[in-house]
Amino acid sequence: MSHQYETCEGTLEGLYLPCLAWEVLRREDIQTIDQLRAIAGQLERFVGIGSKTAQAIRLELDRIAAPGEQTSGEGQLSAWAA
């Protein structure tokens, strides 16, 4: 699997996001998965998050969702799957 960006684990356990995404989430005081899910549809509004990063975040949220809770239609694919 190839990654377009270097990913890292941040403050929300189980999520692997581009390091820049973690900086934005920290700046915006997003501290829980529920908070991140609540703003998932508005990620592009945050300075520093473009459409590719927003899509990566949404796919990671889907990846960690319980079966039947996926929202993007991508199933269990990683945000960085080719």
N, C-alpha and C positions, 0 to 999 in steps of 0.2 A: 504494500500500500504506500502510495506517495503522498506527501503532505505539501500543500502549496505554501503553508506557513509553518513555522515551528510552533508546536502546541506545548502547553504546560498545564499542570494541575494547579488549580488556584484554591480559593477559600471555600468554594462550594464542592463538597466531596463528590467524587465520581465524574466530574465534568473535566474534559480536556479541551481547552479553547486556545486560540491564538493569544500569545502573551499580551498583545495590545488590548484585546477584549477584556482581560482581567483588570488592566489599568483603568479602563472606562468604567467597568462595573464597580470597582473600588471608589473611583471618583464620584459616581452617582449613588453610592451607599446602598448598592444591591447586595444584601448579605444572605439571602435564602433562595432556595430553588423556587419557592412560591412567589417571591418578589420578582424573580427573573421571568417566570411564566406569565405573571401579570402584565409585564411590559414587552413580552416577546413580539407582539405585533407592531411595536413602535420603535424597535431597536435602531432603525436608520435615522431616527431623529436625534440620536446622541452623537455629539461631535466625536469623531474617531471611529465610528462604526459605519462601514459601508455595506453595500448589499451582500458581498461575499462573506464578510464577517458575520453579518446578521443571519445569513443562511446557515453558516457553520454553527452558530449558537442554537438556532432552532433545531437543527438536526441532532445536536448533542442532547438537547432537552428531550427530543423524541427517543433517542437511544436509551436514556435512563428511565423513561416512563415505564410504568407497569404495562404488561401486555393489554392491548385494547384501549390504551390511552394515547397512542401516537396521534399527532395532529397534522404532520406535514405529508402523510401518505408515503413516507419513505421507509416505514417499518423499522427494523433493527439495524439499518446501515449506519456506519460511522459517518461523521461529518466530513471525513476526508477520504471516503471510499472512491476509488477510480471508476 
